Amino acid sequence: MLKLGVCRPEYFFASPPDRPWLYVYYRLSRSRVSFRLLHYSGREAESTTFFERLMRHIRLSNGVCRTTFERRFRNLDTVVNGILSQHFSARDYLLIEDWAASACLTSCQWAESLLDIFPQMRFVASDLVLSVLEIENRDSKEVFIAEEDGTPLQYVRPPFVIRLTPPEPWPLLINRFWYSWAKFRWQNVRRIWTRAEALLYQDENGIQQKDCEGYRIRKLSVVHPRALALARSDGRFAIRRHSVFDRANAPCHVIRTMNILNRAYFNEQQIAQAARSIVASLIPGGIWILGRTVSDDPPVHNVSIFQRRRSGELELIEQIGEGSEVASIALSATEPTILAS
Ligand SMILES: C[S@@+](CC[C@H](N)C(=O)[O-])C[C@H]1O[C@@H](n2cnc3c(N)ncnc32)[C@H](O)[C@@H]1O
C-alpha cells in the first residue's frame, strides 16, 4: 500500500534496528533512500563506508547500479599490470583511461598501483554520470533529484521518497498519488532546467550551488571520496565526464571498459559502435581491456585484452577467465573492411 523513505542519515540503518517502531520504519523505508544523503558522504575517512552503503541504493534512469567497494579488482589489476609492463616501459608517458568507471573507486585503486610502475603516466577515470542535481523549492521545501540531462529520479517530501524513474508501481497507491503530483510539479521545475544547469556549470569558482527563480540547485557528487581525494592531491589522476560512444580527447595507450559493454545494457550495434570509438581512441600498439565481473566474492572476471594494430584491427593478446562475452563483436566491428566503410 505504501513505502516511506529514508531522508536523514541517522535513519539510514546498516542493519535492522531492535526497537519495534524503528524496525517497522526500517521495513517501510529501506527501499526508498533519498539521494540527498549524498550531502553526508563528502567527508573522508568514516564517510567512505557511508558512501559505499549509499551507492547500493543508487539506481540511475538507465537501470544501471553504482555498487562499489574496496579492492573489487585486486586480482585483475595484478594480471593486467603484468601485461602492461611487457608492452610499455617505466619511462613512457602513458595515457591510461578507465571508461564507465562509476564511482571511480576501482579506477583510483588501479591508478595507485600503476603509478608505482609507470610514474610518468596520466590516468583519466570517466563516466557518463558523475553527479546528480538536487532542486529545492525554497518556499514549499519540496525537493527533486534529477540526472544532469534533466531526467527526474526522485521527489523527496518527508516522510516520503517517491521514485520517479522508474515510476512508483500502482499497488503502492499512496506513493502512486505522490508520483502523479510530483510529475505535475516537475513540469514547472523542468522549465528552469536549461538555465539552472548552465548557471551551475559556468561557474568558474567551483561553486556547486545556485539560486534560480525560487529554487536552490545543488550538485551532488556520486564519485567516491577516495577518488576525489586522489584527483585533488595528484595531478596525474583526473576524473571527467565522457560517454563510451565518444572518442577520447587525446590518443590513449590503454583503455579499460569493465562491466559496461555487455548485452544487459546495450545491443550488438551499440557495442560495435563503442568498440569503434575505443579503437579510434587508441594509439597503434595501444591496449584495450574489455570484460565483465561474474562473481564478486570470490572475485571472478571474464576479460579479453586486445592490442590495436596499425591498420586499426584488433588482435586478441590475452584472455582472463572465459574472456569477454562480446569479444567477437569487438573483433568484427573493427575489421579493416568495416572500419573503412
Ligand atoms: C556497472 S557500472 C560499471 C562500473 C565499473 N567499470 C566497474 O566495473 O565497477 C556501469 C557504469 O556505466 C556508466 N554508463 C552507462 N552508460 C554509459 C555511457 N554511455 N558512457 C559512459 N558510461 C556509461 C554508468 O553510469 C555506470 O556508472
The ligand as an SDF file (V2000), in Angstrom:
LIG
                    3D

 27 29  0  0  0  0  0  0  0  0999 V2000
   28.0170   -1.4090  -13.8260 C   0  0  0  0  0  0  0  0  0  0  0  0
   28.8340    0.1500  -13.7700 S   0  0  0  0  0  0  0  0  0  0  0  0
   30.4960   -0.3670  -14.0640 C   0  0  0  0  0  0  0  0  0  0  0  0
   31.4730    0.4350  -13.2930 C   0  0  0  0  0  0  0  0  0  0  0  0
   32.9300   -0.0080  -13.3220 C   0  0  0  0  0  0  0  0  0  0  0  0
   33.5000   -0.0180  -14.6360 N   0  0  0  0  0  0  0  0  0  0  0  0
   33.0650   -1.3510  -12.6630 C   0  0  0  0  0  0  0  0  0  0  0  0
   33.2700   -2.3310  -13.3220 O   0  0  0  0  0  0  0  0  0  0  0  0
   32.9600   -1.4040  -11.4460 O   0  0  0  0  0  0  0  0  0  0  0  0
   28.3760    0.8780  -15.2820 C   0  0  0  0  0  0  0  0  0  0  0  0
   28.6620    2.3760  -15.3610 C   0  0  0  0  0  0  0  0  0  0  0  0
   28.4890    2.7680  -16.7070 O   0  0  0  0  0  0  0  0  0  0  0  0
   28.0270    4.1030  -16.7220 C   0  0  0  0  0  0  0  0  0  0  0  0
   27.4850    4.3430  -18.0560 N   0  0  0  0  0  0  0  0  0  0  0  0
   26.2780    3.9850  -18.5550 C   0  0  0  0  0  0  0  0  0  0  0  0
   26.2010    4.3490  -19.8530 N   0  0  0  0  0  0  0  0  0  0  0  0
   27.3830    4.9460  -20.1650 C   0  0  0  0  0  0  0  0  0  0  0  0
   27.9220    5.5430  -21.3410 C   0  0  0  0  0  0  0  0  0  0  0  0
   27.2270    5.5820  -22.4680 N   0  0  0  0  0  0  0  0  0  0  0  0
   29.1660    6.0570  -21.2850 N   0  0  0  0  0  0  0  0  0  0  0  0
   29.8860    6.0180  -20.1510 C   0  0  0  0  0  0  0  0  0  0  0  0
   29.4350    5.4840  -19.0100 N   0  0  0  0  0  0  0  0  0  0  0  0
   28.1930    4.9540  -19.0170 C   0  0  0  0  0  0  0  0  0  0  0  0
   27.0370    4.1650  -15.5870 C   0  0  0  0  0  0  0  0  0  0  0  0
   26.8640    5.4950  -15.1410 O   0  0  0  0  0  0  0  0  0  0  0  0
   27.7220    3.2500  -14.5530 C   0  0  0  0  0  0  0  0  0  0  0  0
   28.4710    4.0160  -13.6570 O   0  0  0  0  0  0  0  0  0  0  0  0
  1  2  1  0
  2  3  1  0
  2 10  1  0
  3  4  1  0
  4  5  1  0
  5  6  1  0
  5  7  1  0
  7  8  2  0
  7  9  1  0
 10 11  1  0
 11 12  1  0
 11 26  1  0
 12 13  1  0
 13 14  1  0
 13 24  1  0
 14 15  1  0
 14 23  1  0
 15 16  2  0
 16 17  1  0
 17 18  1  0
 17 23  2  0
 18 19  1  0
 18 20  2  0
 20 21  1  0
 21 22  2  0
 22 23  1  0
 24 25  1  0
 24 26  1  0
 26 27  1  0
M  CHG  2   2   1   9  -1
M  END
$$$$
